[in-house]
């Protein structure tokens, strides 16, 4: 299998090597800690990409299903509920990537470290966030996201 840099993946490759390249969003589910309920916070057909560069940069941009141009302040506000976007420097620690966020759709994320647990099998990656309160959904509830990507070709 090849990643977007045409590096042959081998079983001995670590996460730092496997993660390099561009990944396309397949699904985005949110689990509520209090109830165990799963919600499709980004809808049935979300879209987006995450890009990991060899020199330690990450660009993460995910959008929910059915986003349309906004014409009112209320519509613009609703668009923020179906967006997760940030850029920063990342590093690998074991089975996690840790991003130091430099710019983000949510100002409270700027300057923070965002930690994600990732499992890569072939051209598929599953990402799980820690339990936290997200600014766009499940307000004031602890939740975590389970995100699936495939390697973009």
N, C-alpha and C positions, 0 to 999 in steps of 0.2 A: 504494500500500500504506500501511496505517496502523499505527502502533504503539499501545501501550496508552494513550498520552496523546493519541491522535488527531492526531498531527503527521504531515502528508503527507511521506513519504520522497522525496527527490529525489537524482539522481546526484551532486550537488555536496555533499551532506551528509557531514560527517566522522564518524568513529567515535564521537566524544563525543555527537553527536546521535542516531545510529542505535542506540546501545546502550541508551538510556533505555527503561525499561519492564520487563515481566516475561517471562522466557523459560522454557519448559518443556523438561525433559530428554528427549531422544530416545534417545541411546546414550552409553555410557561404556566406552571400551576403553583398555587399558594396554599399551604397547609396552615390552618388556624390551630394554635397550640391548645387552646382551651377546649375545643370540641373535636379535634382531629379531622374536621371537615376540610375538603379540598375545593378550592374555587379556581375557575379559569379567569384569573384577574386580567389577562391580556386577550381574552376571547378565544374562539376556536382556531383561528388562523393568524396568529401573530407573525410579525416579520422582524428581522433584525440580523445584526452581525456583531461578532466580537473578533477583534484582530489583535494578535500577539506578535510583536516584532522581536527580532533576534537581539536588539539592543535594549530590551526591557520596557517598551511602551505597550500600553493597552488602550484600545478604543472600543467602547461598549455602547451600542445603540440598539434598543429594542422598542418596538411599537406594538400596540394592541391592534386587534382586528377592527376594520371599518372606520379608520380615522378619516375625517373629512375636513376641508378647510373651515376654520372658525370665522363667524361673522359677528359674534357678540362676546362680551367679556365672560359670560357664563359658559359659552361654548369653548372658549380658550382655556378656561379653568378646567373643564372636563377633559380636555386633551392632555393635561398634565397628569391625569390619573391613569393614562395608558401609555406612559413613556418612562423608560429608564435609560439614562444616558450619562456616561462619564468618560473621562480620559485621565490617564495618570501613568505612573511608573509601577511596574509589578515585579514581584520576586516570587520564587517558588520556595515553599517550606513543606517538605514531606509531600502529602497528597493535596496541598492547598496552594492556590495562588492568592497573594496578598497585594492589593492595590493601594498605593498612596494616591488619593484622588486629588487632582489638580483643578479640574473643571467638572461641573455636574449640572444636571437639570434641577437638582435639589440643592440649594446653597448650603444646607446643613451638612452635606457630605463632603464639601471641599475641605481639604486638610485632614480628613479622616483616613483610617485604614479600613478597607473592606476586604474581608476574608471569605474565600469560597473553597469548598471541598469539591474536587473534581476527579472523576473516574473516566479514563479514556480507553475504549475498546475499539481498535481499528479506526474507522472514520466517524465514530459516535462518541460524544462526550456527555456525561451527566454531571450537572453542577447543583450543589445544595448549599444554600446560604445558612448562616447561623440563625437562631431564633432572634427576631428583632421587631421593632415597630417601624413599618414602612410609611413614608410620607404620602403615598398615593392610594393605598387601600387598607382595609381592615384597621381603620384608625383606632389608635389606643389599644390594639390587640397585638399580642405576640404572634408572629407568623414567620414562616420560612418559605423560601421559594425553591422549587425543584424545576430545573431548566434543562431541556435537552437540545443539543446542537448536533449537526453533522458538518463534517469538513466541507467547505465550499471548494468547488473545482472550477 
